[in-house]
Amino acid sequence: AVRLILMNVFRMIPGISDKSTQGNPGKFSFCIAERARDNPWPLLVEDQDYPPGVSSVTVFAGGGFCNVENHGGNTPEEVLGSIADAMANYGCITLGQSVVVLSPEHMRVIAGADWTRKQVQEFLFSHAARTVEGMKFVGKYRQREYDTQHAADKASALVEEGKMHRGLNPDDILVLMGGGDAGGHSCFIPSWSRGRGSIMQSKPIGVCIDCD
């Protein structure tokens, strides 16, 4: 519905007012439901401290998703290492936020080792990184203008350590379980474009909390 309004009311027509270099199926529909069945972690809505029985929605300006296939990983480090590598590829890494959707198969490996959501976020943030020298080599480090936009102090601190991470801290990576039981396919969804112009927002739905 939103896309139809954008096209028909605001005339966001490709090549005219819609100046995207390449399109994204998410322009029409991109909605993910966290899987509650067989989920060993508290649901996101519980981590967000909403009352029992409340649902929530998180809105995120995401790019297209990257499939992460790993059918052989038997430890959290192996499974998450492949996801971190996808998050840190030179064509994708920015200071933006991320969404990681763990398949049930990968979640069984991670939860079977008693890893929490927080531990997963910390591991991914630590390992989804590139050196400043590597960023310079591919032209994505440009005298700190690129690296400090929207978050100068924190970005500068990361750069001084000699690394560029995916995001500014572990909380910039939203991790949930989703999808079917078909196999070891998780996915990574990067933020749109190169900076932090859009920050994900979570709100309760279907209920009035703290209403006057």
N, C-alpha and C positions, 0 to 999 in steps of 0.2 A: 504493500500500500504506500509506504514512504517513497519507494522508487517511482511508482506511478505518479505521485504528486510532483516529485522533482522533475520528471520528464514532461508532464502535461501542463503543470501550472508554472513551474519555474523555467521550463524549456531547457533542461539540462540534456542537450542532445550531443552525442559524441561528435567531436570535430568542430562543434560550434561553441557552445558554452561549457560543455564537459571536455576539459583539456587533458584528461588522463592519457598518458603515453600508451598504456595497454589496459584493457578492461579487467574486471574481476567478477567472477560469479557472485561474490558477496554483495555486489550492488543490487542484486535482486532478492537474495535470501541467504542468510548465513546465521543459523541459530543452532546452538548445541545444548542438549539437556544433560546435566550431570547424572550419571547412572547411580541410582540408590541401591538397586539390588546387588547383593554380594559385595558391597563397598566396605572395605575394612576401615576406612577413615571416617571421621565426622564429616557430614556434608558441608559444603561451603557456607550455607546459610547458618549452620551452627557455629562455624568459626567466625562468622560475622556478628555473632552475639545477638541474633534476633530470637524472639521467644519461640518455644516449641510450636509446631504447626504452621509457622509462617514460611512462605516461599520468597525467594528473592531473584532478581534479574541483574546481571552485570552487562553493561554496554561497553563495547570496546571497538575502536576504529582499527580493525585488523586488515592485514593484507591476505593474500591467498595462503592456504595452509601447505605445509611441507610434510609429506608422509615420511615417517621414520620406521624403517623395517629392521627388526632384529629378532630372528627366531632362535638364535643360539645363545643369547645372554642368559646366564644362570645366577648372576649376582646383581644387586642394585647398581654397582659401579659400572658393570658392563652395559646394562640396559640404558642407564642414564648417561653414560659416556657417549653413546651413539646419538642420543638426543641433544646433548650439549654441543656435539660436533656440528649437527645441523643448525643449531642456533647461532653458532659462531662462524659460519662460512662467510667469506669476505663479501659476497654479494648481498648478504642479508644483515650482518651485524650493525646495530646502531645502539644508541642509548635508550631506545624506546622500550616500552613494556612488552610482555609476551604472555601468551596462553599456551600451556602444554596439556594436551589431552592424553592421558595414559590409557592404553587398552587394558581390558581385564587381564589378559595374559601377562602383560608387563607389570600390572599392579600386583598380581600374585607373587611375582619374584620380589618386588620391592617391599610389600607388606609382610611377606614371609620372613624377611630379615628384620622385621620390626622397625622399619624406617617410617618416620612421620612425614607429613606434608612439609613441615619446616626443614627437616633434614634434606629432603629432595630439593627444595628451593635453594638452600645453601650450597648443595653440591652443584646444581646447574649454574648458579651464578658464578661460582668459583671456576668452573671448567668451561663455561661458554664465554671465552675471552680470546683476544688476539693481542700480540705485542704491538706497541706503538710503532716499532720498526716495520713490522709486517703491514700495518695500516698505511704507513708512508709508502711502502713498496707498491701498493695497489692504488695509491692516490686518494685514499679515504681519510687521511689525516691532513688537515689543511690549516696549519698554524693556530690550532685550537678553536678557530671559529666554528668548525663543525662539531668539535668534541665538547664544547661548553654551552652550546645553545640551550636555552631554557633552564639550565641547571649548572651554572658556572662553577660554584664552589665545589660541589661533589664531583663533578666531572674532572676538574683540575686535580683533585686528590687522587683519582683513579689513574689519570695520565702520569702523575708523578711516580706511581708505582711501576710504570713501564708497561701497563696493560690497558686495553679497552675491553670492558665487559659488556655483555648484553644486558642493558639496564644499569641503574645506579645502585641497586641493592637487591637482596634476595626477594623482598616483597614485591618487586616489579615483575615477578614471574608467578602468574596464577596457574596453579596445578590442580587438576581434577581428573576423575576417572570417567570415561565415556566410551560409547561404541559397543560393538557386539563381541561375540566369543570366537570369531573366525581365526584369529592368530595374532602374531606379534607385530601389530601395526599401531603405533602411537602417532601423534602429529604435533607439530609446532606451528603456532600462528604468530607471526611477527606483527608489530604495530605498523600502521600505515606510514609510509615515507620514512624520512631519516631522523627525525627528532622526537621531541616530547610535546608536540603541539596538542595532543589529545591524551588525556589520562582516563583510564577506565573508571566507571562509576557503578556502584552497586546500590540497589534500592529494594525494599520489601514490596511485594505486590499482593493485591487482594485483601489488604488489611490496613487499618489506620493505626499507626504507632505514634504515641505522644501527640495525639491531636487535641486541639483546644475544644 
